[in-house]
Amino acid sequence: MAAPASACRCRLSRTGGAPAEHRSGIEGMAQRVAEIQAAFEENAELVAGAAEAARAQRAQTEGLNREVGVFRLD
């Protein structure tokens, strides 16, 4: 898993001697990594929600199958 954004900021504080152009580039990359991390976390939450919905739907389907299973067509 990627390092948390706080770890990126920690590493950035050690770039004090780098030229401004490099610092700016490093800070930009750190921001992009933080954005990717946030998107990853949001996606994980969406996947967990979808899995829960699928479990609920399966349980409902099984219940409906039991209820309808008592009827017979002749």
N, C-alpha and C positions, 0 to 999 in steps of 0.2 A: 504494500500500500504506500501511497505517496506520503511524504512528510507533511505534517500540518503546516498551515500558512505561518504560524508563529515561528516554526523552525526556519522557514525561509527568511523571515524578517531578522531573525537572530544572525543568520549568515550574512545578511546584507549589512549589518552594523560593522562587520569586519572588512568592508570594502572601502573604508575611509580614504585610503591612499590611492584608489583607482581614479583615473581621469573622470570628469563629469559625464562624458559620453558613455563610458563603460558603466558607471553607476546607474545612469538612466536606463541603459539597456538591461542591466541586472534587475533593477526595480520593476521594469516592464514585464520581464519574464516571471518574476515573483508574483506579480498581479495576475498574470495569465494562469500560473499554476494554482493560485488561490481560487480563481474562477472555475478551473477544471475540477478542482477538489469539491467545490460547492455543487457543481453539476453532478458529479459522481455521487455525492451524498443524497441529493434530491432524487436521482435515478434509483438508488438503493431503496429509498422510502417508497417510491412508486412501485417498484417490483414487490416489496413486502406487502403493500396494499393489494396489489393484483393477486398475489398468492392467497391472501386471506379471503378475498372475494371468490376466488375459484374454490376454496375449501367450503365456503358457505353455500355456494351454488351446488356443489356436489352433494352436500348434506341435504339440501332442499330437494334435489333430484331423487335421491334415494328414498326420502320420505314420500314424495309423490308416487314413485314407483310402487312402494308398499301399499299405499292407499288405492291406487288404480288396479293393482294386481288382484284384487278380490273380484273384479268384474270378469265375466267370461263371455266370449262371443260364440254363438252356436251356429 
